Amino acid sequence: MRRPEIDLARLFAFAWRVVGKIPDPVVRGLFRLVGDVLWLLRGAGVRQLEANLRRVRPQARPEEVRRLSLLGMRSYMRYYGESFALVGAAPDQIDARVRLVNEDGVRATIADGRMVVMALGHLGNWDLAGAWATRNLGRTVTVAERLKPEALFQEFLAFRESLGLEIIALDGAGGGGVFRELVRAVKQPTGGLVPLLADRDLTARGVEVDLFGERARVAAGPAALAVATGAPLCATTITYERLHGERRRAAGTAWGIVIEFGRVLTVPDDVPRAQRVAVLTQAWVDDLGAGIARAPQDWHMLQKVFVADLDPERYARTRAAAGEDA
């Protein structure tokens, strides 16, 4: 018997309409339960999450990694529950849910009328961070992967635009048009941010780096954009924290996020131009890796990112397509 297909677009649209009307403790309990069930089922995503977490905590015992992966699945499902409910959140509630760390360099750059390119990992709740940034830092331009079916992508697009984000849809023709649009956005004389999820890229355009003592492949986009425009670049770590007292009452929820900016990196003039993207990429990866190490349970990486986990033949073809040595 053929299994009935789930209409994800309608399911997500329904969640965005309904979840924000449900009391916060109920939403959190429900999505925590979903995370626990997925963890117990121990599917491919959970197993890969544990493989990634073993790189972050190589000295951890197996039971410690399992516990960390349980916290990771709860954190991941917390992201979904919060994002579905974000549509109904008041601006003051969004403001109360966010705390900044190491913000001076980024704020000064924005105040100077410049855009800052930000290399993000799949950490914490980047949708909440984006909603906060558009109100409190400045114009926020980012890229969205074109999901299938198209109706699902349109739902995500409408959701993120409702938060005030400017979205550039990633095309399927190599991304050249998207990159040109990003360059135009960065060169406009308006202070703001260009946050790009970048901690995984298995295409021929990715950059191989050192991460937790192993080789991994991440996106070239943030560093390439900085090199092309001269814009400053920083890694940005988003992690969860429990809220208490007045801040919890103002936020209307038990959890908030911490946005921690890494070093404000500039294009290294003393490095040959052909090597600048690789050098700048390794620099932001070092900062992002330090952030992941501080809160590995909030790294929602259920996919392969380390070279050792990849299919050798497929990866060899990827490197050959990029003109890299095998």
C-alpha positions in Angstrom: 0.0 0.0 0.0 1.3 3.4 -1.0 1.9 5.8 2.0 0.0 9.0 1.8 2.2 12.0 1.0 2.5 14.8 3.5 1.9 18.3 2.1 4.7 20.1 3.8 3.7 23.5 2.5 0.2 23.3 4.0 1.6 21.8 7.2 4.1 24.6 7.7 1.5 27.2 6.8 -0.9 25.7 9.3 1.8 25.8 12.0 2.6 29.5 11.3 -1.1 30.3 11.7 -1.8 28.3 14.8 1.3 27.8 16.9 1.6 31.4 17.9 -1.9 31.2 19.5 -1.0 28.3 21.7 0.4 29.0 25.2 4.2 29.0 25.2 4.6 26.1 27.8 2.4 23.9 25.6 4.4 24.7 22.5 7.7 24.0 24.2 6.5 20.8 25.7 5.1 19.6 22.4 8.3 20.3 20.4 10.5 18.9 23.2 8.5 15.7 22.9 9.0 15.6 19.2 12.8 16.0 19.7 12.8 13.2 22.3 10.9 10.9 19.9 13.2 11.6 17.0 16.2 11.0 19.2 14.8 7.7 20.4 14.2 6.6 16.8 17.9 7.2 16.1 17.6 7.9 12.4 20.4 8.8 10.1 20.2 12.5 11.1 20.7 11.7 14.8 23.5 9.3 14.1 25.2 12.0 12.0 24.7 14.6 14.7 26.5 12.3 17.2 29.3 11.8 14.7 29.7 15.5 14.4 29.5 16.1 18.2 32.3 13.5 18.7 34.5 15.9 16.8 33.6 18.8 19.1 34.0 16.7 22.3 36.6 14.0 21.3 37.2 13.1 25.0 33.6 12.5 25.8 32.4 9.0 26.7 29.7 7.4 24.4 27.0 8.1 27.0 28.0 11.7 27.2 27.7 12.1 23.4 24.3 10.4 23.5 23.2 12.9 26.2 24.6 15.8 24.2 22.7 14.6 21.1 19.5 14.5 23.1 20.0 18.1 24.1 20.8 18.8 20.5 17.6 17.4 19.2 15.6 19.3 21.9 17.4 22.5 20.9 16.7 21.8 17.2 13.0 21.3 17.8 13.0 24.3 20.1 14.1 26.3 17.0 11.1 25.1 15.0 8.6 25.7 17.8 9.9 29.2 18.4 10.0 30.1 14.7 6.4 29.0 14.2 5.4 31.1 17.1 7.5 34.1 16.1 4.8 35.3 13.7 2.6 36.3 16.7 5.4 37.7 18.9 5.3 41.4 19.8 8.3 43.6 18.9 9.1 44.1 22.6 9.0 40.4 23.2 11.5 39.8 20.4 13.8 42.5 21.9 13.7 40.8 25.3 14.7 37.4 23.9 18.0 38.6 22.5 21.3 39.4 24.2 24.5 40.6 22.4 28.1 39.7 23.1 31.1 41.5 21.6 29.0 43.9 19.7 31.1 47.1 19.6 33.0 46.4 16.4 29.9 45.4 14.4 27.8 48.4 15.7 30.6 50.8 14.8 30.8 49.5 11.3 27.1 49.7 10.8 27.0 53.2 12.3 29.6 54.1 9.6 27.1 53.2 6.9 28.7 49.9 5.9 27.4 46.4 5.6 28.9 43.6 7.6 29.1 40.1 6.1 28.3 37.5 8.7 29.2 33.8 8.6 26.6 31.9 10.5 26.5 28.3 11.6 23.3 26.2 12.0 23.2 27.3 15.6 20.4 28.4 17.9 17.5 30.4 16.3 18.8 32.4 13.3 15.2 33.5 12.4 14.8 35.1 15.8 18.2 36.7 15.4 17.2 38.1 12.1 13.9 39.5 13.3 15.8 41.2 16.1 18.5 42.5 13.9 16.2 44.2 11.4 14.8 46.3 14.3 17.9 46.9 16.3 21.0 46.9 14.0 19.9 47.8 10.5 19.0 46.5 7.1 19.4 42.7 7.0 19.9 40.9 3.6 20.3 37.1 3.3 19.9 34.2 1.0 17.3 31.4 1.1 17.7 28.0 -0.5 15.0 27.3 -3.0 13.1 24.4 -1.3 10.9 21.9 -3.0 8.0 21.9 -3.5 7.8 25.5 -4.6 4.8 26.1 -2.4 7.0 25.3 0.7 9.6 27.7 -0.4 7.0 30.4 -0.9 5.8 29.8 2.7 9.3 30.2 4.1 9.9 33.3 1.9 6.7 34.9 3.2 7.6 34.1 6.8 11.1 35.5 6.7 10.0 38.6 4.8 7.3 39.2 7.4 10.2 39.4 9.9 11.7 42.3 7.9 14.4 40.3 6.2 15.4 41.0 2.6 15.6 37.6 0.9 17.5 36.7 -2.2 16.4 33.3 -3.5 19.3 30.9 -4.3 19.0 29.9 -7.9 19.8 26.6 -9.5 22.3 27.9 -12.0 25.5 28.0 -10.0 24.5 31.0 -7.8 26.2 33.6 -10.0 23.1 35.8 -10.1 22.7 35.6 -6.3 26.3 36.6 -5.8 25.9 39.7 -8.0 22.8 40.7 -6.0 24.7 40.3 -2.8 27.6 42.4 -4.1 25.1 45.2 -5.0 23.5 45.0 -1.6 26.8 45.2 0.2 27.9 48.2 -1.9 24.9 50.3 -1.1 25.6 53.0 1.4 23.3 51.7 4.1 24.6 50.2 7.3 23.4 46.7 8.0 24.1 43.0 7.9 24.4 40.2 5.3 24.1 37.0 7.4 24.9 33.8 5.5 24.6 30.2 6.8 28.0 28.8 5.8 29.1 25.9 8.0 28.3 23.3 5.3 28.9 23.3 1.6 29.6 20.2 -0.4 29.5 21.8 -3.8 32.5 22.5 -6.1 32.5 26.0 -4.7 33.1 25.0 -1.1 36.4 25.6 0.8 38.1 22.9 2.7 39.2 24.0 6.2 40.4 22.7 9.5 37.5 22.3 12.1 38.1 20.6 15.4 41.3 19.1 14.1 39.7 17.5 11.0 39.1 18.6 7.5 35.7 19.9 6.7 34.1 21.7 3.8 32.2 25.0 4.3 30.8 27.7 2.1 33.0 30.1 0.2 30.3 32.8 0.0 31.0 35.0 3.0 34.8 35.3 2.3 34.2 35.6 -1.4 31.8 38.4 -0.8 34.2 40.2 1.6 37.0 39.9 -0.9 34.9 41.1 -3.8 33.5 44.2 -2.0 36.1 44.9 0.8 33.3 44.5 3.4 34.3 43.4 6.9 33.4 39.8 7.8 32.7 38.2 11.2 31.6 34.8 12.4 28.4 34.9 14.4 27.4 32.4 17.0 23.8 32.1 18.1 23.1 30.0 21.2 20.3 29.5 23.7 20.1 30.7 27.3 17.4 30.4 29.9 15.6 33.5 30.9 14.6 34.6 34.4 12.8 37.3 36.3 11.7 40.5 34.5 13.4 39.5 31.3 11.5 36.3 31.1 8.2 38.1 31.8 9.0 40.6 29.1 10.0 37.9 26.6 6.9 35.9 27.2 8.9 32.7 27.1 11.5 30.7 29.1 14.3 30.8 26.5 16.2 33.5 24.7 19.3 33.6 22.5 22.8 35.0 22.8 24.3 36.5 19.6 28.0 36.5 19.9 30.1 38.3 17.2 33.5 37.1 16.4 36.5 39.2 15.3 35.6 41.8 12.7 37.9 40.4 9.9 39.1 42.4 7.0 40.6 41.2 3.7 44.3 40.4 4.2 46.2 42.6 1.8 49.5 40.7 2.5 48.0 37.5 1.2 48.1 36.7 -2.6 44.6 37.4 -4.1 44.1 33.8 -5.2 44.5 32.7 -1.5 42.4 35.4 0.2 39.1 33.5 0.2 40.7 30.4 1.7 42.6 32.4 4.4 39.6 34.5 5.3 37.4 31.4 5.4 39.7 29.6 7.8 39.7 32.7 10.1 36.0 32.8 10.5 35.8 29.1 10.8 38.2 29.3 13.8 35.9 31.8 15.5 32.8 29.9 14.7 34.4 26.6 15.9 35.2 28.3 19.2 31.5 29.3 19.6 30.3 25.8 18.7 32.7 24.3 21.3 31.1 26.5 24.0 27.6 25.3 23.2 27.7 22.1 21.1 24.1 21.2 22.0 22.9 24.2 19.9 24.8 23.1 16.7 22.0 21.7 14.6 24.2 19.9 12.2 22.5 16.6 11.2 24.3 16.4 7.9 27.8 15.4 6.8 30.3 18.3 7.0 33.6 16.5 7.8 35.5 15.1 4.8 36.1 11.8 6.6 32.4 11.2 6.5 31.9 11.8 2.8 31.8 9.2 0.0 35.4 9.3 -1.3 34.6 8.9 -4.9 31.9 11.5 -4.9 34.1 13.9 -3.0 36.9 13.3 -5.5 34.6 14.3 -8.3 33.6 17.4 -6.3 37.2 18.4 -6.0 37.9 17.7 -9.6 35.0 19.9 -10.7 36.6 22.7 -8.6 40.0 22.2 -10.2 41.5 21.1 -6.8 44.2 18.4 -6.5 42.9 15.0 -5.5 
